[in-house]
Amino acid sequence: MFPLKLDRPLVVFDIESTGISPRKDRIIELAAIKVMPDGQEIEKCWLLNPTIPIPPETTKIHGITNEIVKDCPTFREKAREIYAFFDGCDVSGFNADRFDIPCIEEEFARCGLNFGSSIRRHVDVQRIYHRKEPRDLTAAVRFYLDRDHTGAHGAEADTRATLEVLKAQLNRYHDLPQTTAEMDEFLAPHDPMNADRNGYLRWVDGELTVNFGKKKGESLKKLLLNEPNYLRWIVKGDFDTEVRAIVRDLLENGKLPPRPVSPGVGASAKRV
Protein backbone atom coordinates (compact mmCIF):
# COMPACT_ATOMS: atom_id res chain seq x y z
CA MET A 1 0.00 0.00 0.00
CA PHE A 2 1.08 3.56 -0.67
CA PRO A 3 2.32 5.12 2.61
CA LEU A 4 0.06 8.18 2.29
CA LYS A 5 -3.64 7.47 2.78
CA LEU A 6 -5.46 8.43 -0.40
CA ASP A 7 -9.18 9.04 -0.67
CA ARG A 8 -8.79 9.80 -4.38
CA PRO A 9 -5.97 9.17 -6.88
CA LEU A 10 -2.75 11.15 -6.66
CA VAL A 11 -1.01 12.08 -9.92
CA VAL A 12 2.73 12.59 -9.56
CA PHE A 13 4.01 14.42 -12.62
CA ASP A 14 6.90 16.35 -14.13
CA ILE A 15 7.21 18.45 -17.25
CA GLU A 16 9.99 19.62 -19.53
CA SER A 17 9.26 22.91 -21.26
CA THR A 18 10.61 25.51 -23.66
CA GLY A 19 11.58 27.81 -20.76
CA ILE A 20 10.84 28.91 -17.21
CA SER A 21 7.76 31.11 -17.67
CA PRO A 22 4.48 29.22 -17.04
CA ARG A 23 2.59 31.94 -18.93
CA LYS A 24 4.78 32.24 -22.03
CA ASP A 25 6.48 28.88 -22.44
CA ARG A 26 5.05 25.54 -23.58
CA ILE A 27 5.22 21.93 -22.41
CA ILE A 28 7.44 19.62 -24.46
CA GLU A 29 7.28 16.47 -22.35
CA LEU A 30 4.78 15.47 -19.68
CA ALA A 31 5.25 12.31 -17.62
CA ALA A 32 2.77 11.26 -14.98
CA ILE A 33 2.19 8.37 -12.59
CA LYS A 34 -1.31 8.01 -11.16
CA VAL A 35 -1.27 6.35 -7.74
CA MET A 36 -4.66 4.82 -6.95
CA PRO A 37 -6.02 4.59 -3.38
CA ASP A 38 -5.23 0.85 -3.41
CA GLY A 39 -1.60 1.55 -4.35
CA GLN A 40 -1.88 0.63 -8.04
CA GLU A 41 0.24 2.82 -10.33
CA ILE A 42 -0.68 3.89 -13.86
CA GLU A 43 2.06 5.54 -15.94
CA LYS A 44 1.70 7.86 -18.93
CA CYS A 45 4.15 10.00 -20.88
CA TRP A 46 3.43 12.50 -23.65
CA LEU A 47 6.06 14.01 -25.97
CA LEU A 48 4.56 17.16 -27.47
CA ASN A 49 5.23 19.68 -30.20
CA PRO A 50 5.25 23.02 -28.30
CA THR A 51 4.41 24.98 -31.51
CA ILE A 52 7.15 27.46 -30.62
CA PRO A 53 10.93 27.05 -31.04
CA ILE A 54 12.87 25.29 -28.29
CA PRO A 55 15.81 27.56 -27.33
CA PRO A 56 19.25 25.91 -27.61
CA GLU A 57 20.00 26.68 -23.95
CA THR A 58 16.87 24.76 -22.96
CA THR A 59 17.77 21.80 -25.17
CA LYS A 60 21.10 21.63 -23.35
CA ILE A 61 19.21 20.93 -20.13
CA HIS A 62 16.74 18.22 -21.19
CA GLY A 63 18.14 17.11 -24.57
CA ILE A 64 14.89 17.57 -26.51
CA THR A 65 15.38 19.30 -29.87
CA ASN A 66 12.96 20.88 -32.33
CA GLU A 67 13.68 17.98 -34.69
CA ILE A 68 12.65 15.40 -32.08
CA VAL A 69 9.20 16.93 -31.54
CA LYS A 70 8.39 18.32 -34.99
CA ASP A 71 6.04 15.42 -35.82
CA CYS A 72 4.64 15.00 -32.29
CA PRO A 73 1.06 15.99 -31.40
CA THR A 74 0.48 19.38 -29.79
CA PHE A 75 -0.87 19.83 -26.28
CA ARG A 76 -4.17 21.00 -27.77
CA GLU A 77 -4.46 17.73 -29.70
CA LYS A 78 -3.84 15.71 -26.53
CA ALA A 79 -5.62 18.04 -24.09
CA ARG A 80 -8.74 15.91 -23.60
CA GLU A 81 -6.69 12.76 -23.05
CA ILE A 82 -4.41 14.46 -20.54
CA TYR A 83 -7.35 16.14 -18.81
CA ALA A 84 -9.08 12.77 -18.41
CA PHE A 85 -5.94 11.29 -16.83
CA PHE A 86 -5.84 14.07 -14.21
CA ASP A 87 -9.62 14.28 -13.72
CA GLY A 88 -10.71 13.80 -10.11
CA CYS A 89 -7.13 13.51 -8.86
CA ASP A 90 -4.89 15.34 -6.43
CA VAL A 91 -1.44 16.31 -7.71
CA SER A 92 2.17 15.93 -6.67
CA GLY A 93 5.54 16.86 -8.11
CA PHE A 94 8.90 18.36 -7.27
CA ASN A 95 8.51 22.17 -7.11
CA ALA A 96 5.14 21.60 -8.77
CA ASP A 97 3.39 24.46 -6.94
CA ARG A 98 5.74 27.03 -8.44
CA PHE A 99 6.21 25.65 -11.94
CA ASP A 100 4.66 22.38 -13.16
CA ILE A 101 1.11 23.09 -11.95
CA PRO A 102 1.01 26.69 -13.30
CA CYS A 103 2.41 25.42 -16.62
CA ILE A 104 -0.19 22.70 -17.12
CA GLU A 105 -2.92 25.05 -15.88
CA GLU A 106 -1.93 27.59 -18.56
CA GLU A 107 -1.85 24.92 -21.27
CA PHE A 108 -5.37 23.75 -20.38
CA ALA A 109 -6.61 27.36 -20.21
CA ARG A 110 -5.39 27.94 -23.78
CA CYS A 111 -7.55 24.96 -24.78
CA GLY A 112 -10.60 26.26 -22.94
CA LEU A 113 -10.29 23.74 -20.10
CA ASN A 114 -10.11 24.52 -16.38
CA PHE A 115 -7.50 22.43 -14.57
CA GLY A 116 -9.00 23.50 -11.24
CA SER A 117 -5.76 23.77 -9.30
CA SER A 118 -7.45 25.32 -6.26
CA ILE A 119 -9.84 22.38 -5.75
CA ARG A 120 -7.08 19.77 -5.90
CA ARG A 121 -4.88 18.90 -2.94
CA HIS A 122 -1.19 19.52 -3.60
CA VAL A 123 1.64 17.36 -2.26
CA ASP A 124 4.77 19.17 -3.40
CA VAL A 125 7.68 16.82 -2.69
CA GLN A 126 10.12 19.73 -2.72
CA ARG A 127 8.22 21.40 0.13
CA ILE A 128 8.52 18.23 2.24
CA TYR A 129 12.18 18.03 1.35
CA HIS A 130 12.85 21.68 2.16
CA ARG A 131 11.00 21.34 5.43
CA LYS A 132 13.20 18.39 6.37
CA GLU A 133 16.39 18.47 4.26
CA PRO A 134 16.68 21.65 2.14
CA ARG A 135 18.24 20.76 -1.28
CA ASP A 136 17.29 19.75 -4.87
CA LEU A 137 15.94 16.56 -6.50
CA THR A 138 19.34 15.04 -7.27
CA ALA A 139 20.43 15.55 -3.66
CA ALA A 140 17.08 14.18 -2.48
CA VAL A 141 17.60 10.97 -4.46
CA ARG A 142 21.08 10.62 -3.02
CA PHE A 143 19.90 11.35 0.55
CA TYR A 144 16.69 9.31 0.64
CA LEU A 145 17.45 6.54 -1.86
CA ASP A 146 21.24 6.28 -1.44
CA ARG A 147 21.94 6.33 -5.17
CA ASP A 148 22.74 8.77 -7.96
CA HIS A 149 19.89 10.27 -9.95
CA THR A 150 20.61 8.97 -13.44
CA GLY A 151 18.58 10.61 -16.18
CA ALA A 152 18.15 13.91 -14.33
CA HIS A 153 16.16 16.52 -16.31
CA GLY A 154 14.29 13.84 -18.25
CA ALA A 155 10.60 13.98 -17.38
CA GLU A 156 10.19 10.22 -16.97
CA ALA A 157 13.30 9.81 -14.80
CA ASP A 158 12.44 12.88 -12.71
CA THR A 159 8.85 11.71 -12.22
CA ARG A 160 9.89 8.23 -11.11
CA ALA A 161 12.57 9.69 -8.81
CA THR A 162 10.03 12.14 -7.33
CA LEU A 163 7.59 9.32 -6.53
CA GLU A 164 10.33 7.20 -4.96
CA VAL A 165 11.54 10.14 -2.86
CA LEU A 166 7.95 10.82 -1.71
CA LYS A 167 7.57 7.20 -0.58
CA ALA A 168 10.91 7.35 1.24
CA GLN A 169 9.95 10.63 2.97
CA LEU A 170 6.66 9.19 4.19
CA ASN A 171 8.39 6.09 5.50
CA ARG A 172 11.18 8.09 7.16
CA TYR A 173 9.22 10.91 8.80
CA HIS A 174 6.48 9.29 10.85
CA ASP A 175 5.30 12.69 12.12
CA LEU A 176 4.22 13.77 8.62
CA PRO A 177 0.47 13.88 7.91
CA GLN A 178 -0.97 10.59 6.74
CA THR A 179 -3.70 11.84 4.40
CA THR A 180 -3.50 13.92 1.24
CA ALA A 181 -5.78 16.61 2.68
CA GLU A 182 -3.68 16.98 5.85
CA MET A 183 -0.46 16.97 3.83
CA ASP A 184 -1.77 19.73 1.56
CA GLU A 185 -2.59 21.91 4.59
CA PHE A 186 0.75 21.10 6.26
CA LEU A 187 2.82 22.11 3.22
CA ALA A 188 0.82 25.19 2.20
CA PRO A 189 -1.66 26.28 4.90
CA HIS A 190 -4.85 27.69 3.43
CA ASP A 191 -6.35 30.99 4.49
CA PRO A 192 -10.11 31.13 3.79
CA MET A 193 -9.88 34.88 3.23
CA ASN A 194 -7.62 34.39 0.20
CA ALA A 195 -9.58 34.22 -3.05
CA ASP A 196 -6.75 32.35 -4.77
CA ARG A 197 -4.30 29.77 -3.53
CA ASN A 198 -1.35 32.18 -3.29
CA GLY A 199 -3.27 35.09 -1.74
CA TYR A 200 -2.85 37.73 -4.44
CA LEU A 201 -6.51 38.61 -3.98
CA ARG A 202 -7.92 38.72 -0.45
CA TRP A 203 -11.25 39.38 1.26
CA VAL A 204 -11.00 42.25 3.76
CA ASP A 205 -14.06 43.60 5.58
CA GLY A 206 -16.35 41.99 3.03
CA GLU A 207 -14.52 43.45 0.02
CA LEU A 208 -12.28 41.54 -2.39
CA THR A 209 -9.01 43.47 -2.45
CA VAL A 210 -5.61 43.45 -4.12
CA ASN A 211 -3.03 41.92 -1.77
CA PHE A 212 0.22 42.86 -3.50
CA GLY A 213 2.13 45.84 -4.88
CA LYS A 214 1.17 49.50 -4.91
CA LYS A 215 -2.58 48.79 -4.97
CA LYS A 216 -2.49 46.49 -1.96
CA GLY A 217 -5.66 46.85 0.13
CA GLU A 218 -7.69 48.49 -2.63
CA SER A 219 -11.11 47.09 -3.49
CA LEU A 220 -11.51 45.41 -6.87
CA LYS A 221 -14.96 46.98 -7.23
CA LYS A 222 -13.53 50.47 -6.74
CA LEU A 223 -10.72 49.74 -9.18
CA LEU A 224 -13.34 48.62 -11.71
CA LEU A 225 -15.01 52.03 -11.40
CA ASN A 226 -11.94 54.23 -11.16
CA GLU A 227 -8.96 52.34 -12.65
CA PRO A 228 -10.17 49.54 -14.94
CA ASN A 229 -6.87 49.60 -16.83
CA TYR A 230 -5.16 48.28 -13.71
CA LEU A 231 -7.47 45.27 -13.77
CA ARG A 232 -6.79 44.80 -17.48
CA TRP A 233 -3.08 44.84 -16.66
CA ILE A 234 -3.63 41.95 -14.21
CA VAL A 235 -5.55 39.98 -16.85
CA LYS A 236 -2.71 40.44 -19.36
CA GLY A 237 0.06 40.04 -16.77
CA ASP A 238 2.12 37.07 -15.61
CA PHE A 239 -0.29 36.11 -12.82
CA ASP A 240 -1.77 32.73 -11.92
CA THR A 241 -4.61 31.56 -14.14
CA GLU A 242 -6.97 31.65 -11.14
CA VAL A 243 -6.19 35.33 -10.39
CA ARG A 244 -6.64 36.38 -14.01
CA ALA A 245 -9.93 34.45 -14.27
CA ILE A 246 -11.39 36.22 -11.21
CA VAL A 247 -10.42 39.67 -12.51
CA ARG A 248 -11.57 38.87 -16.06
CA ASP A 249 -14.98 37.77 -14.77
CA LEU A 250 -15.30 41.07 -12.90
CA LEU A 251 -14.32 43.09 -15.98
CA GLU A 252 -16.51 41.20 -18.43
CA ASN A 253 -19.49 40.18 -16.31
CA GLY A 254 -19.32 42.33 -13.17
CA LYS A 255 -19.13 39.17 -11.05
CA LEU A 256 -16.93 38.24 -8.09
CA PRO A 257 -16.54 34.81 -6.48
CA PRO A 258 -18.74 34.06 -3.43
CA ARG A 259 -17.60 35.80 -0.26
CA PRO A 260 -16.33 33.29 2.30
CA VAL A 261 -18.24 32.78 5.52
CA SER A 262 -15.73 32.94 8.35
CA PRO A 263 -15.26 34.62 11.74
CA GLY A 264 -12.13 36.17 10.28
CA VAL A 265 -13.93 38.01 7.49
CA GLY A 266 -12.82 41.33 8.90
CA ALA A 267 -9.20 40.37 9.31
CA SER A 268 -6.58 42.70 7.93
CA ALA A 269 -4.65 41.77 4.81
CA LYS A 270 -1.57 39.61 5.09
CA ARG A 271 1.56 40.10 3.06
CA VAL A 272 2.09 37.87 0.06
Helices and strands as residue ranges (DSSP letters): E 10-17, E 27-35, E 41-47, H 56-62, H 66-69, H 75-86, E 90-93, I 96-100, H 101-110, G 117-119, E 122-124, H 125-132, H 137-145, H 155-172, H 180-187, E 201-204, E 207-210, G 213-215, H 220-226, H 228-236, H 241-253
